Amino acid sequence: MSNQTLIKMDSVSLKLIYDGNGPLKWSRKPGTFGMQDKAGHLDLGTSAPDGTVLFDLTLQVKPGKSGAPVLLGSFAHGPPDGRFLYLAWCEAQGALVQRLKLPLGGISWDDIRNASDQQKPLLGVLVDHHPRLTSTGENIGGSRPISWVLI
């Protein structure tokens, strides 16, 4: 019997904590940072007094062709074998200034099963205190590794 046939849920809850300064070139106006959905809208999350931002989301789960979990939903971007979340920063008029990819591939069936059994979310923390610019003065985005753990 494969791992995915043992899974009795069709979703997993995630909490992401962003602990960072944001890009160097950005207006920092309210409503211009968040988790980006497929339609390009930002979920602003919940700001904490310490400056971190918490994002709560639930993604659907299904087995992929290889048997590995595939996460689905409005915040899951990319191909089935390479899903990720986007954190995005925009200017007030909507122009994108930076996005960070947060891979979801490290989430296993065991992680999903344990989260379901304990009725707890998986937690990821992104600490990003040293934003940089390219040699041409543009923000550096790209991927940031995330470890997802049961809380």
N, C-alpha and C positions, 0 to 999 in steps of 0.2 A: 504494500500500500504506500503510495507516495505522500509526501508531506502535505501537498495542497488538498488531498482528499480528507485529511484530518482536520482541516480548518473549517470551522462552522460559522464564521462570520464573513461578512462581505465588505467590511470597512475597518479602518484603523484611524484612531485619533492621534494627531501630532500636535506638539507644542514646540514652537521655535522661539528662542530668545535671541534677539539681536543686541549685541553689546558693542557699539561702534560709534564712529564719528560721522559717518557718511562721506561722500566724495568731497574732494577739496574744492571743486568748481560746482557750486550748487547754491541756490538762493535760500534754502532752509526755511521756506515758507510753510505754514501748517498745511497738511493735506497733500504734500508732495513726496512722501516716502511711504512705501508699504509693500505688501506682497502682491504681485501682479497676477491677475487671472488671465484666462485665455482671451478675454475680450479687451484686455488692456487696462481694466479698472484696478485700482489699488485698494486693498484691505489695509487700513491704517494701523491695525493692531491696537494694543493697549499699552500706553506709556506708563512706566513705573517712575517713582521718585528718584531712583538712582540713574535715570537716563536710558535704561534698557527698554526695549519694546518687545512685547509678547504677542505672538500670533498663535491662535488656536484654529485648527482646521481638521476636517475629517475627509479622508480619501477612501474611495472604494478600492477593493482588492480583487484581482482575478489571477488565475495561473496563466503565465505566458507560454509561448511555444516550447521554451526550454524547461518549463516547470517552475521557474522562479516567479515570485510575485510581481505583478504589474499593478502599479497604483494609478488610479483614474480619478478624474474630477476636474473642476474648473481651474484649480491651481497646479495641476500636474502637467508639465510641459515636456516635449521631446518624444522620441520614439519609445515603444514599449520596453525595449531593453536598455534604455538610457534616460529614464524619467528624472526630472529635477523640478525644483521650485525656483521662482525668480523673486529676488528682492529688487525693487526698482526705485529710482529717484528721478523726479521730473521737475521741470520749472513750472511756475504757476499756470502758464498758458498750455502746458501739456507736453512740451518737448522733453524727450528722454535724455537724461544726462549720464546715467549709469545704471547697469543691471549686474547683479551677481547671481550666478547659477549655484544652486545648492543641491547636489546629487542625492537622489533617493535610493540608489542602487544598493546601498549598504543595509537596507532593511530586509531581513530574511523572514521566512515562514515562522521560524522559532520566535523572532521578535514579535511578529503579529499575533501568534498564538499566546505568548506570555502576556502581551498587552490585553488581549481579549479575556484570558482567564482571570487576570487580576483587575480587570475593568479600569485600567489606567492608560494614559497616553504614553507615547514615545516622546522623549525630549531631545531636542537638538539645540546646541548653543553655538552661535557664531560670534567670536570675538574678533573685531576688525578695527583696531585703533590706529592703524598706520596707513591711511589712504595715500596713494601715490599718483603722480601724473606721468604721462608718456613724455618723450623728448619734445613732442610738438605741443605739449600743454593740455592734453586731453586726460580725462579720468581713466584709470585702469580698472576695468571690470573683471570678467572672467569667472572661473569656477572657484568655489571655496569648499574644501572638504568639511563634511559634517558627520559626526558620530551620533547615531540615534540610540538612546538608552531608555530603559523603562524607569519611570520615576515612582 
